[in-house]
């Protein structure tokens, strides 16, 4: 059996970044699905709608997390 420790809770999704943004979006009945603004992979080339995570930069998030994360 492997031990598991939960050290925090975070969300990055099409409704927003962070638990508060997610809960606010859900309570307001918003959808994160919309017309796509960018194509990140050739596999999605023909797809016009999706649940993009806007305003999120993975490199910035990893830098904030620090080494070893």
FENKA-V550126 format. One record per residue. RES is the residue in one small letter. OMEGA is omega in whole degrees, -180 to 180 (none if undefined). D_FIRST is the distance of its C-alpha to the first C-alpha in whole Angstrom. Layout:
RES,OMEGA,D_FIRST
RES,OMEGA,D_FIRST
This chain:
x,-180,0
x,178,4
x,179,7
x,177,10
x,176,13
x,-174,16
x,-179,19
x,180,22
x,179,23
x,-178,26
x,169,27
x,-178,29
x,-177,31
x,177,34
x,179,35
x,-180,35
x,-180,33
x,-177,31
x,-179,30
x,179,33
x,179,35
x,-179,33
x,177,33
x,179,37
x,179,37
x,-180,35
x,-180,38
x,179,41
x,180,40
x,175,40
x,176,39
x,-178,37
x,-178,39
x,173,42
x,-179,44
x,179,43
x,-179,44
x,176,43
x,-176,41
x,-179,38
x,178,38
x,180,40
x,-179,38
x,-174,39
x,-177,43
x,-177,44
x,-176,42
x,180,44
x,180,42
x,180,38
x,-178,36
x,174,37
x,-176,35
x,177,38
x,-180,39
x,176,35
x,-176,35
x,-178,32
x,178,33
x,180,35
x,179,31
x,178,29
x,178,32
x,-178,32
x,178,28
x,-178,29
x,176,28
x,-180,24
x,none,23
